[in-house]
Amino acid sequence: MAHYHLIQWVLFFYIYCFLGWVWESCYVSVRQHKWVNRGFMHGPFLPIYGFGAVMILLATIPVKENLGLVFICGMVGATLLEYITGTFMEALFHVRYWDYSEEPFNLNGHICLLSSLAWGGFSVLMIKVLHQPIEAVVLLLNYSWAEIIALLVSIAIMMDLIESFNEAMDLKKMLIHLSESNVEIQLIRKRLDVVITAVDTDAAKLKEKLLQSKQKLEEKWWEEKAHYELQLKAMSSKALIENGMEKIKEGKNLVLQALSEKANTYLGQIEEYTSEKGRMPVKELGKLKIELEELTEKIISQKEKVLQLKNKAYKHSVGILRRNPNAISKKHKAALEEIKQKVRLKRKS
């Protein structure tokens, strides 16, 4: 075991990447009640298992005859790798592709006691059962053939990794964009309510005057929202993927349109109210008018930002989330759930 050359190590890595993919895909598919091509990449490879297997081999070479030490060394080495990988990927992509937050004795959701024990058990299984036939096959290969196989697989995996990396970055950009949009819309809504409350509190007559128009706006909003949700339910999964970005845009535009009409309604009426006696001073009304105009400009700006959302980025986001249905994001929780809901990827409780 201590005398493997580099190409043999590379082949071991790829073999365990594949076996890890088989295990994870079958396990997750059973839990999801449908086939899931599990993993960060498109192809049948899970690099975390390949790196884990190589680390286990390296850690257990000196103690391979002692099952207890194999268990402990393999568990510690693989757990350390899992924690470092999980932390790095979350920092880079803003998404946690596996999460143990709900498991007992977890550390920041990246590792947990049960997972560590599983790595220890896998280490024993690997050293005593799995690795022996795999080693025999790899050692039988002619060095030239081993180089060719390693090269071809490396090229395929590198191309897959580049594509998957770009998809993960598209998901990150999508989450950041949606999160910023959601925050800005909420701020606009709250500030608009504050401005309107200031006017309504000081002007009972204006409040009565606008009550009917406000009710109409709310009725229109709820009607359009209900129609939008019915459309989503009626669409097939494939259609949701193809049109999901447009539906996200439509949903946000519905909210922005309702806010815009609400602001414009008050702007239209505030001029008439300015000339009335015994009401709020003209100077104060002028300030509210300016603030309403600024909010209207912000709404227009948000509409432009919504238009910038790309269908390609959305499809990439859907693809990587389908392979990782339990992915979560602490920074962009609401945005990630918004995407998942559109393609029925919402995490099961």
Order of alpha helices (4+ residues) and beta strands (2+ residues): alpha-alpha-alpha-beta-beta-alpha-alpha-alpha-alpha-alpha-alpha-alpha-alpha
